[in-house]
């Protein structure tokens, strides 16, 4: 059996990938800084060799793309290949292909491509699950989601789709050397997204557009480094300005089916009572 390492194995995508692979009787090792089957801290290279021991395929993700990364993932790629890993799947991000070299994931993509082993790069847009698992959940629960996105639209991608593509890329040869742009089937605004959640839960939820400068200051006040706050605000500004609405066929090409609609995610999540 292939021993597969899932970095961020208890996170939004990692735990879903691990679940799929284990259901298919694959030998999986989840890794994170504080939990999982094995500890792997990107800031502590001493934790890398034990996590990589015996691994032949690895799913790589940067847990904090707003931090000063100092090329942590490229160094891990080098060590993983030296340890015997022969297949890499990198969770990158929407827009990295067009970004300049200052983008924190640009160097990680280059390292994976130049690794000399089989590789697949995934570039998803904004996750649907951000509304229910972390970033936007407090605003949804409080009834007001304040973001500098205006009426801009983006095709939210379901984390379940990302996990299914990732599991396939980790175990099937046909995905080697491919870069998949992953989006949902249609682009919607944050206002429409919270309206759909409100209707499904019987609540009134508002999206409030705020100025980018105000959003930066709010993030800094919450402890986000200013450079990271500006990077995040720039991503939202791209939505506001209409640069994040493009659809892609990545899910269709990888899985042979269309991506899951945002409405299906909303209905399923609302039925659990999570938003109430």
Residue, then its C-alpha position, 0 to 999 in steps of 0.5 A: x500500500x502507498x503510505x500517504x502523508x496529509x499535511x494539515x490533516x485535521x484541517x478543512x481539506x486535509x481531514x476530508x482527503x484522509x476520510x476518502x483515502x481511508x475509505x478506499x483502504x489506503x494507508x494514510x498519515x495525517x500531520x499537523x503542528x498540534x494534532x493528527x497522527x504525527x507532528x509536523x511543524x513547518x517552523x521546526x524542521x526537526x519534526x519533518x523526517x519522522x513525518x516523512x519516514x516511509x511516505x511515497x505521496x504527500x499532500x502539501x498545504x501552507x497553513x498560514x499563507x498570510x505569515x512571513x513564510x520564508x519559503x517553508x514549503x519549498x524546503x519541505x519539498x526538497x526534504x520530502x523528495x530526498x526522503x523518498x516521496x514520489x508524488x506531490x499534490x500542492x494546495x495552492x490558491x486562485x490567482x497564483x499563476x498571474x501573481x508576481x514572485x512576491x506571492x507567498x505560494x509562487x515559490x512553493x509551486x515552482x518547487x513542486x514543478x521542479x521537484x523531479x517527481x510526479x506533481x499536481x497543483x490545485x488552485x481553488x477559489x474561495x471555499x464554501x466552508x469558510x461560511x461554516x467552519x472559520x473565517x465567516x462563521x462569527x459574522x453569520x452567527x451574529x447576522x452581519x458579515x462585513x467584508x470589502x467585496x462590494x457586489x463582486x462575485x466569485x464561484x465558491x468551491x466546495x471543500x468536498x470537491x477539493x478533497x475528491x480531486x486531491x485524493x484522486x491526484x494522490x493515487x492516480x497517475x493521470x493527474x501528474x503534471x496537471x494544474x487544476x483551477x477549481x471553482x464552483x459552477x457559478x459566481x455569486x456575490x457575498x450578499x447573495x451567499x448570505x441571503x441563501x444562508x438566511x433563507x435556509x436557516x430562517x434568519x436575517x443575515x446581512x453582508x455589509x461592504x466596508x472600505x478596504x482601508x477599514x478592513x485592514x485596520x480591523x485585521x491589524x487590531x485582531x493581531x494580523x500582521x499589517x502586510x498579511x492584512x494588506x495581502x488579504x484585503x487585496x484578495x477581497x479587492x480582486x473580488x470587488x473589482x470583478x477579477x475573481x468571477x471567472x469559472x473554470x472546468x478543473x473539477x470536470x476535467x479531474x473528476x468527470x463531473x461538474x462541481x457542487x453548487x453552493x446551494x447544495x452546500x448551504x442546504x446540507x449545512x443548514x440541516x445540521x443546525x450549525x448556523x443556528 
